[in-house]
Amino acid sequence: MKSSKLSFLRYLLIDKLIRNKQYPFPSKQRLLDKCSEEFGINSPSTIEKDLQALRSEFDAPIAYSKKNGGYYYTNSEYKLLGVNLTGEHLEALNFVETFLVEFKALPVFNNFSNAVDKVLDGIDITKSLKNDKENFDSFIQLEKSIYTKGDTVFSEIINAIKDNYVIDIVYQKFDAQEEEKYAFHPYLLKEFKGLWYVVGYAENRQGIRTFAIDRLQSTEKKNNAVYIQAHQVDFDKNAYFKNCIGVTLKGKPQDIILSFNSFAANFVKTTPIHETQEILSESKNELQVKVRLVDNNELRAMILGWGAQVEVLSPFGLRKKIAQEIKNIAQRY
């Protein structure tokens, strides 16, 4: 166990002993005996240092009562862990821990591993005090993202968004032979299917652009450049992707009516394909829903992924594109 974690566990035990109403005013020897039982600590100086650390680092109002021969809190309401955690709370912490461990393993989060470690240590300490040994990752399995590039520039982009400064980026599309350079004003990070994208204003295109972070070849702070705020180019991060599946925005949103068979109906009802989904009609054999979305590659891929369980009823343009794609697929087989 890390020394910092062990120290904090002692702090929590000392805090618990001082607040114990059944045995108030614990002496230094009692604190030492209990810490020795729990952690093998046998040095009185360690207890003295712990008491001082509680006072200086956690503002613990610890005082010594000569009359009672032990320690107490001058503020009886003080508690080192200010939140009482129930069993339900601990289950939630276990659940969150499973996700944090998974995200920490992704290369893109390398720059933040120390921060994640601190959170995980805190969760582990809390569980240790509650004697909670349940290991959620033994029965929770997350899809692992295969993410190999982008971690070297991720931190720079976050700082640029947070501190409002311009960055020079070098970008290369999947289908492009040449790299492109942009003076970029980043506003938003978006994740889609395990990949990350940055959205912002590109000066040389004079408009909002979305770049895949794993296609960024380099980023560098552009000194003495005036950062254009999002509101100056009418960018609303909450509305920008509102009518979009994925990250490709071309054209205007339109009403799309889809017909699902009975097998897919229950899934679509319990897990809507988009927040704009409305149920138009429902019968034993069919469910018709309407969504308001931009027609893009991600939407068509989603529709095609349902196979014969879905039919595009309108608009005609989208129906025609799906039909043509199905013909192209059939020809390959």
FITIRO-421025 format. One line per 4 residues: number of its first residue (from 1); for each residue z, x, y of N, C-alpha, C. Coordinates in steps of 0.05 Angstrom, whole numbers, plus 5000, padded with zeros to 4 digits. Atoms other than C-alpha are relative to their C-alpha. Layout:
REM residues N
NUM> Z/X/Y/Z/X/Y/Z/X/Y  ... $
//
This chain:
REM residues 333
1> 5000/5017/4976/5000/5000/5000/5000/5017/5025  5001/4985/4975/4983/5025/5070/5028/5001/5013  4973/4997/4988/5044/5052/5108/5004/4980/5022  4997/5020/4978/5030/5005/5167/5007/4972/4988 $
5> 4995/5026/5013/5030/4945/5119/5029/5000/4989  4973/4998/5011/5094/4969/5086/5021/4998/5022  4981/5002/4977/5128/4977/5154/5002/4972/5009  5000/5028/4991/5108/4907/5174/5015/4982/4981 $
9> 4986/5015/5020/5135/4879/5109/5031/5004/5004  4972/4995/4994/5202/4912/5126/5009/4985/5025  4994/5014/4975/5200/4883/5196/5005/4970/4993  4998/5028/5007/5190/4814/5166/5026/4994/4984 $
13> 4976/5004/5016/5248/4823/5117/5024/5002/5019  4978/4998/4981/5294/4847/5173/5002/4975/5018  5000/5025/4984/5273/4788/5215/5012/4977/4985  4989/5022/5017/5289/4741/5158/5030/5002/4996 $
17> 4972/4995/5004/5357/4773/5147/5016/4993/5025  4986/5005/4975/5376/4768/5221/5001/4970/5005  5001/5028/4995/5356/4695/5223/5014/4983/4978  4987/5013/5022/5393/4678/5159/5027/4988/5009 $
21> 4976/5013/4990/5445/4626/5180/5023/5000/4980  4979/4999/5020/5482/4630/5114/5015/5026/5000  4988/4973/4998/5495/4705/5123/4993/5012/5027  5008/4991/4974/5492/4716/5198/5011/5028/5006 $
25> 4991/4974/4991/5502/4783/5234/4999/5021/4978  5002/4980/5021/5475/4829/5179/5006/5028/5012  4995/4972/4991/5501/4901/5185/4976/5017/4994  5021/4981/5006/5457/4962/5184/4999/5006/4970 $
29> 4999/4994/5029/5481/4975/5113/4988/4977/4984  5012/5022/5014/5461/4905/5091/4970/5001/5002  5029/4998/4996/5392/4914/5121/4989/5022/4982  5009/4978/5016/5386/4981/5086/5000/4993/4970 $
33> 4998/5007/5028/5409/4953/5019/4977/4981/4992  5021/5019/5007/5359/4896/5021/4972/5014/5001  5025/4985/4998/5302/4942/5043/4997/5019/4976  5001/4982/5023/5321/4990/4987/4993/4984/4975 $
37> 5006/5017/5023/5318/4933/4936/4970/4993/4999  5027/5010/4998/5250/4909/4961/4979/5023/5000  5021/4979/4994/5215/4974/4982/5009/5029/4993  4991/4973/5007/5257/5033/4957/5007/5017/5023 $
41> 4992/4985/4976/5279/5053/5027/5029/5007/4998  4972/4991/5003/5343/5095/5026/5010/5015/5025  4992/4985/4976/5345/5125/5096/5009/4982/5022  4991/5017/4977/5388/5093/5151/4983/5004/5024 $
45> 5017/4995/4976/5343/5126/5203/4975/4982/4999  5024/5018/5002/5284/5084/5176/5007/4973/5011  4991/5025/4989/5324/5021/5191/5002/5001/5030  4997/4997/4971/5340/5046/5260/4973/5000/5014 $
49> 5027/5000/4989/5266/5060/5273/4987/4973/4999  5012/5026/5003/5247/4992/5247/5012/4981/5021  4988/5017/4980/5297/4958/5293/4989/5006/5028  5011/4992/4974/5270/4997/5352/4971/4991/5003 $
53> 5028/5010/5000/5198/4980/5333/4999/4970/5005  4999/5028/4996/5216/4907/5330/5005/4993/5029  4994/5004/4972/5245/4911/5400/4976/5007/5018  5021/4990/4981/5189/4951/5432/4972/4989/4995 $
57> 5027/5008/5006/5127/4927/5395/4997/4969/4997  5002/5029/5005/5145/4854/5381/5019/4984/5018  4982/5013/4980/5194/4839/5438/5022/4984/4986  4979/5013/5014/5247/4820/5387/5026/5004/5015 $
61> 4976/4998/4984/5312/4804/5426/5024/5007/4982  4979/4992/5019/5356/4843/5377/5023/5012/5015  4976/4989/4988/5427/4857/5398/5021/5005/4978  4979/4994/5020/5489/4885/5362/5026/4987/5009 $
65> 4974/5013/4993/5553/4845/5360/5023/5017/4988  4977/4984/5010/5615/4891/5356/5020/4982/4986  4980/5019/5010/5658/4830/5343/4994/4992/4971  5008/5009/5027/5617/4809/5281/4990/5023/4983 $
69> 5008/4977/5015/5595/4879/5261/4972/4998/4989  5027/5002/5010/5522/4862/5255/4980/4992/5022  5021/5006/4981/5456/4845/5289/4994/4970/5001  5007/5028/4995/5432/4779/5319/4978/4999/5021 $
73> 5020/5004/4979/5378/4751/5364/5014/4986/5024  4989/5013/4976/5399/4735/5435/4986/4974/5006  5015/5025/4998/5345/4681/5433/4998/4989/4971  4999/5011/5027/5359/4639/5371/4974/4988/4991 $
77> 5026/5012/5007/5289/4610/5373/4979/5021/4992  5020/4979/5006/5255/4678/5363/4995/5002/4970  5008/4995/5028/5216/4689/5299/4976/5019/5001  5022/4980/5000/5171/4748/5283/4973/4987/4995 $
81> 5024/5016/5005/5119/4703/5252/5005/4973/5013  4994/5024/4984/5117/4647/5303/4990/4974/4988  5011/5024/5013/5080/4599/5256/5011/4998/4972  4991/5005/5028/5111/4569/5194/4977/4992/4983 $
85> 5023/5006/5017/5059/4570/5139/5008/4985/4975  4995/5017/5023/5059/4516/5087/4982/5010/4977  5017/4993/5022/5028/4522/5018/4971/4994/5006  5027/5008/4992/4967/4486/5046/4987/5021/5018 $
89> 5010/4979/4981/4961/4538/5102/4992/5025/4984  5006/4976/5016/4964/4594/5051/4975/4997/4984  5025/5005/5014/4909/4563/5010/4976/5004/5018  5022/4997/4980/4866/4561/5073/4996/5030/5006 $
93> 5002/4971/4995/4882/4635/5086/4986/5014/4976  5013/4989/5024/4862/4652/5014/4970/4995/5001  5028/5008/4999/4797/4615/5023/4985/5016/5021  5013/4984/4979/4781/4650/5089/4998/5029/4992 $
97> 5000/4973/5009/4799/4717/5058/4976/5006/4982  5023/4997/5018/4745/4707/5005/4975/5004/5015  5024/4997/4984/4692/4698/5058/5000/5026/5016  4998/4976/4985/4717/4756/5100/4993/5025/4983 $
101> 5006/4977/5018/4714/4804/5041/4970/5001/4995  5029/5001/5006/4643/4781/5026/4984/5010/5024  5015/4992/4976/4619/4790/5098/5005/5029/5006  4994/4972/4995/4654/4857/5104/4982/5018/4983 $
105> 5017/4984/5018/4611/4882/5046/4972/5003/5010  5027/4999/4990/4547/4869/5085/4997/5024/5019  5004/4977/4983/4519/4932/5118/5000/4993/5030  5002/5007/4972/4507/4894/5183/5028/4999/5013 $
109> 4973/5002/4988/4583/4888/5192/5016/5026/4998  4987/4974/5002/4598/4962/5182/5016/5007/5025  4987/4993/4974/4615/4969/5256/5026/4985/5005  4977/5016/4995/4669/4917/5250/5020/5001/4976 $
113> 4983/4999/5024/4701/4937/5184/5029/5004/5006  4972/4996/4993/4765/4962/5217/5013/4975/5009  4988/5025/4990/4776/4896/5252/5004/4981/4976  4997/5018/5023/4763/4858/5187/5023/5009/4983 $
117> 4978/4990/5017/4811/4904/5150/5027/4992/5011  4974/5008/4988/4866/4887/5200/5006/4971/4994  4997/5028/5006/4855/4813/5189/5008/4997/4971  4994/5002/5028/4855/4822/5114/5028/5010/4993 $
121> 4973/4990/5004/4918/4863/5117/5021/4979/5008  4982/5021/4991/4952/4808/5157/5002/4978/4980  5000/5021/5020/4931/4756/5106/5015/5009/4975  4987/4990/5024/4955/4800/5049/5030/5002/5003 $
125> 4972/4998/4994/5022/4812/5082/5013/4972/4998  4989/5028/5000/5033/4737/5093/5002/4989/4971  5000/5010/5027/5015/4722/5021/5022/5014/4984  4980/4985/5014/5062/4777/4996/5028/4988/5005 $
129> 4974/5011/4993/5120/4746/5033/5005/4973/4987  4998/5027/5012/5106/4678/5003/4998/5002/4969  5003/4996/5029/5098/4709/4933/4976/4984/4989  5024/5014/5008/5029/4678/4930/4981/5019/4986 $
133> 5017/4982/5015/4989/4712/4876/4973/4989/4992  5025/5012/5008/4931/4665/4870/4976/5015/5012  5023/4984/4992/4865/4702/4873/4976/4982/5001  5022/5019/4997/4812/4656/4902/4973/5011/4991 $
137> 5026/4989/5007/4755/4704/4890/4994/4999/4970  5005/5003/5029/4764/4693/4815/4985/4975/4994  5014/5024/5005/4735/4624/4822/4983/4990/5024  5019/5006/4978/4695/4625/4888/4979/5022/4999 $
141> 5022/4981/5002/4627/4657/4884/4981/4994/5023  5018/5002/4977/4585/4669/4946/4973/5013/4995  5026/4988/5002/4511/4683/4951/5000/5026/5016  5000/4974/4986/4503/4757/4968/4974/5004/5015 $
145> 5024/4995/4984/4455/4772/5024/4991/5029/4996  5012/4973/5003/4408/4830/5013/4991/5008/5028  5005/4993/4972/4411/4860/5083/5001/5030/5003  5001/4971/5001/4389/4931/5090/4997/5014/5027 $
149> 5005/4988/4974/4372/4942/5163/5013/4984/5022  4990/5014/4977/4399/4925/5231/5028/5006/5007  4972/4995/4994/4471/4948/5226/5004/5020/5022  4997/4979/4979/4459/5007/5272/4996/4989/5028 $
153> 5005/5011/4974/4437/4962/5329/5016/4975/5006  4985/5026/4997/4481/4901/5317/5022/5002/5021  4978/4997/4981/4540/4927/5356/4990/5002/5029  5012/4997/4974/4496/4946/5415/4992/4973/5012 $
157> 5009/5026/4991/4467/4876/5419/5024/4983/5008  4976/5016/4994/4536/4843/5417/5011/5009/5027  4989/4990/4974/4560/4888/5474/4982/4992/5023  5019/5007/4979/4497/4873/5514/5004/4971/5008 $
161> 4996/5028/4994/4508/4798/5508/5027/4996/5013  4973/5004/4989/4583/4803/5522/5003/5011/5028  4997/4987/4974/4577/4851/5581/4977/4996/5019  5023/5007/4982/4511/4824/5609/4985/5024/5010 $
165> 5017/4979/4991/4466/4884/5610/4974/5000/4984  5027/5000/5011/4392/4896/5595/4998/5023/4980  5005/4978/5020/4370/4936/5534/4970/5003/4997  5027/4994/5008/4305/4970/5519/4999/4999/4969 $
169> 5002/5001/5029/4283/4952/5449/4972/5007/4991  5025/4994/5013/4229/4976/5403/4999/4982/4975  5002/5020/5021/4205/4921/5355/4974/5002/4986  5025/5000/5016/4155/4918/5299/5000/4976/4981 $
173> 5002/5023/5017/4133/4854/5266/4992/5008/4972  5007/4994/5028/4123/4851/5191/4970/5005/4997  5029/4998/5003/4048/4842/5199/4986/5018/5021  5011/4984/4978/4039/4891/5257/5000/5030/4992 $
177> 5002/4972/5004/4016/4963/5253/5014/5016/5022  4989/4986/4977/4041/4982/5322/5027/4988/5008  4974/5009/4989/4111/4978/5352/4995/4990/5029  5001/5010/4973/4123/4940/5416/5027/5006/5014 $
181> 4976/4994/4984/4172/4957/5472/5005/4977/5020  4992/5022/4982/4211/4906/5512/5024/5008/5016  4976/5001/4984/4260/4904/5569/5012/4973/4994  4990/5025/5012/4305/4851/5538/5027/4993/5011 $
185> 4974/5011/4990/4361/4807/5565/5011/4981/4978  4991/5016/5023/4398/4782/5502/5021/4978/5008  4982/5022/4995/4434/4715/5503/5015/4989/4976  4989/5015/5024/4447/4691/5432/4993/5014/4974 $
189> 5004/4991/5027/4455/4715/5361/4999/4976/4981  5002/5023/5019/4432/4667/5306/4995/5010/4972  5004/4993/5028/4437/4672/5231/4984/4977/4986  5015/5019/5016/4387/4638/5184/4994/5012/4973 $
193> 5004/4991/5028/4387/4647/5108/5007/5029/4996  4990/4973/5005/4427/4711/5110/4988/5021/5018  5012/4981/4981/4385/4744/5165/5009/4993/5028  4991/5004/4972/4404/4754/5238/4978/5004/5019 $
197> 5021/5000/4979/4362/4742/5300/5014/5001/5027  4990/4999/4972/4373/4756/5374/4980/4985/5017  5017/5015/4982/4346/4709/5427/5007/5008/5028  4996/4992/4972/4336/4728/5499/4974/5000/5016 $
201> 5023/5000/4982/4289/4738/5557/4986/5027/4999  5016/4976/5001/4233/4789/5548/4984/5003/5026  5013/4997/4974/4210/4816/5615/4970/5001/4999  5029/4996/5001/4140/4837/5595/4985/4975/4989 $
205> 5012/5026/5009/4128/4768/5563/5007/4977/5019  4990/5019/4980/4164/4732/5620/5007/4973/4986  4992/5025/5014/4195/4683/5571/5021/5007/4979  4979/4998/5021/4247/4671/5517/4986/5008/4974 $
209> 5010/4990/5025/4234/4709/5452/5022/5003/4980  4981/4996/5022/4268/4713/5384/4991/5023/4984  5006/4976/5015/4271/4779/5348/5018/5002/4976  4984/4995/5024/4294/4793/5277/5013/5027/5003 $
213> 4985/4975/4995/4348/4846/5281/4992/5022/4981  5008/4979/5019/4324/4881/5218/4973/5011/5006  5025/4989/4991/4257/4892/5253/5002/5016/5025  4996/4984/4977/4287/4926/5313/5002/5029/4992 $
217> 5000/4972/5008/4271/5000/5308/5021/5016/5016  4980/4986/4983/4317/5021/5366/5009/4982/5023  4990/5014/4976/4359/4994/5423/5014/5021/5018  4987/4981/4982/4383/5030/5485/5006/4985/5026 $
221> 4993/5012/4975/4420/5007/5547/4982/5009/5022  5018/4994/4978/4375/5003/5607/5017/5001/5026  4982/4996/4977/4416/5032/5664/4987/4991/5026  5009/5009/4973/4411/5004/5735/4980/4977/5000 $
225> 5018/5024/5002/4372/4943/5711/5016/4975/5005  4986/5025/4993/4390/4875/5738/4997/4980/4976  5000/5018/5022/4410/4828/5682/4995/4971/5009  5007/5028/4993/4378/4759/5686/5017/4981/4983 $
229> 4982/5018/5014/4429/4706/5668/4984/4978/4986  5014/5020/5016/4411/4652/5617/4992/4976/5018  5006/5023/4984/4415/4596/5668/4977/5004/5020  5022/4994/4982/4365/4632/5713/4973/4995/4988 $
233> 5025/5006/5014/4311/4621/5660/5002/4974/4984  4997/5027/5013/4336/4552/5639/5004/5002/4970  4994/4997/5028/4361/4577/5572/5027/4987/4994  4975/5013/5008/4413/4532/5540/5004/5006/4970 $
237> 4995/4991/5028/4441/4564/5476/5007/4977/4982  4992/5023/5017/4468/4497/5452/4976/4981/4993  5023/5019/5004/4401/4460/5459/4976/5014/4989  5025/4986/5006/4350/4514/5443/4990/4995/4972 $
241> 5008/5005/5028/4350/4506/5367/5008/4973/4990  4990/5026/5008/4375/4434/5367/4980/4985/4982  5021/5015/5016/4309/4406/5339/4983/5019/4984  5015/4979/5015/4291/4465/5295/5015/5008/4975 $
245> 4990/4988/5024/4301/4487/5224/4990/5029/5000  5008/4972/4999/4301/4563/5224/5000/5010/5029  5000/4986/4974/4283/4605/5285/4972/4999/5014  5027/5001/4988/4209/4590/5298/4996/4975/5017 $
249> 5003/5022/4982/4197/4547/5359/4973/5000/5012  5027/5004/4989/4125/4527/5371/4994/4970/5001  5006/5028/4998/4106/4459/5397/5025/4984/5007  4978/5018/4992/4150/4399/5415/5011/4986/4975 $
253> 4989/5015/5022/4198/4361/5370/4985/4973/4996  5013/5025/5006/4169/4300/5336/5015/4986/4978  4986/5015/5021/4195/4244/5292/4985/5004/4973  5011/4995/5026/4183/4261/5219/5014/4982/4980 $
257> 4990/5019/5020/4191/4209/5164/4995/5010/4972  5002/4989/5027/4205/4232/5093/5010/4979/4981  4992/5018/5021/4210/4192/5029/5009/5017/4976  4988/4985/5022/4256/4219/4975/5003/4981/4976 $
261> 4997/5017/5024/4258/4193/4903/5030/4997/4995  4972/5006/5006/4323/4168/4872/5016/5024/4992  4986/4976/5009/4340/4235/4842/5010/5017/5024  4993/4984/4977/4341/4270/4910/5016/4984/5020 $
265> 4989/5018/4980/4368/4210/4949/5030/5006/5005  4972/4996/4997/4442/4222/4936/5006/5027/5014  4996/4974/4987/4438/4295/4955/4993/4999/5029  5008/5001/4972/4401/4281/5020/5019/4983/5016 $
269> 4981/5016/4986/4451/4228/5038/5026/5015/5005  4975/4986/4997/4512/4272/5026/4996/5027/5014  5005/4975/4987/4479/4336/5052/4974/4997/5017  5024/5005/4984/4431/4317/5109/4984/5025/5004 $
273> 5017/4976/4996/4372/4363/5118/5001/5010/5029  4997/4992/4972/4385/4364/5193/5019/4981/5014  4981/5017/4986/4435/4337/5243/4987/4975/5013  5014/5024/4988/4382/4289/5271/4992/4979/4979 $
277> 5009/5018/5021/4373/4255/5204/5011/4972/5003  4993/5028/5000/4373/4179/5204/4989/4987/4975  5010/5015/5023/4367/4134/5143/4986/4975/5010  5016/5023/4992/4311/4084/5154/5002/4977/4980 $
281> 4998/5021/5021/4313/4047/5088/5009/5013/4974  4990/4990/5026/4343/4053/5019/4997/4979/4979  5003/5018/5023/4326/4022/4953/5008/5015/4975  4993/4988/5025/4338/4036/4880/4983/5025/4994 $
285> 5018/4979/5007/4278/4082/4876/4992/5019/5023  5010/4985/4978/4269/4109/4946/5020/5001/5023  4985/4998/4976/4305/4135/5007/4982/5011/5022  5016/4991/4977/4268/4141/5074/5018/5009/5022 $
289> 4984/4989/4978/4297/4185/5128/4981/5009/5022  5015/4989/4977/4275/4205/5197/5015/5023/5012  4988/4977/4985/4288/4272/5230/4982/5007/5023  5016/4993/4977/4266/4297/5297/5000/5031/5002 $
293> 5001/4971/5003/4242/4369/5289/4973/5011/5010  5025/4985/4994/4191/4421/5310/4987/5006/4973  5016/4993/5024/4136/4431/5258/4997/5030/4999  5003/4971/5003/4144/4503/5236/5000/5008/4971 $
297> 5002/4990/5028/4139/4547/5174/5025/4994/4984  4974/5005/5013/4213/4538/5158/5002/4971/4990  5000/5029/5007/4207/4462/5158/4982/4995/4976  5019/5005/5021/4145/4463/5114/5010/5012/4974 $
301> 4989/4987/5025/4179/4512/5065/5022/4982/4988  4979/5017/5009/4238/4465/5061/4989/4976/4985  5012/5024/5012/4194/4405/5046/4987/5007/4973  5012/4991/5025/4154/4443/4994/5020/5007/4979 $
305> 4979/4994/5019/4219/4465/4962/5010/4976/4985  4992/5024/5014/4233/4393/4944/4980/4991/4979  5020/5006/5020/4169/4391/4903/4992/4970/5001  5009/5028/5003/4150/4322/4877/5022/4980/5007 $
309> 4978/5018/4993/4217/4293/4899/4998/4989/5028  5002/5008/4972/4194/4284/4971/4970/4995/5007  5027/5005/4989/4133/4256/5007/5002/4997/5030  5001/5002/4971/4116/4264/5081/4984/4975/5006 $
313> 5014/5025/4992/4099/4195/5108/4987/5002/5027  5011/4995/4973/4088/4216/5180/5015/5023/5013  5027/5005/4988/4063/4247/5224/4978/5009/4982  5023/4994/5016/3994/4252/5195/4994/5030/4999 $
317> 5006/4972/4999/3985/4324/5218/5017/5017/4981  4983/4986/5018/4045/4349/5179/4994/4992/4971  5008/5009/5027/4026/4307/5118/4976/5014/4990  5025/4986/5007/3957/4339/5119/5005/5029/4993 $
321> 4994/4972/5005/3986/4409/5123/5014/5004/4973  4986/4998/5026/4033/4397/5064/4980/4995/4977  5020/5006/5021/3976/4367/5023/4982/5024/4995  5017/4977/5003/3932/4427/5037/5014/5023/4987 $
325> 4985/4979/5013/3987/4475/5018/5004/4995/4970  4997/5007/5028/3998/4438/4953/4974/5006/4985  5026/4993/5012/3923/4445/4938/4997/5030/4997  5002/4971/5002/3926/4519/4953/5018/5011/4978 $
329> 4982/4991/5022/3986/4527/4906/4987/4994/4973  5013/5008/5026/3949/4488/4851/4978/5019/4992  5023/4983/5006/3889/4533/4857/5009/5027/4989  4990/4975/5009/3932/4594/4844/5009/4998/4971 $
333> 4991/5003/5028/3953/4565/4777/4978/4988/4982 $
//
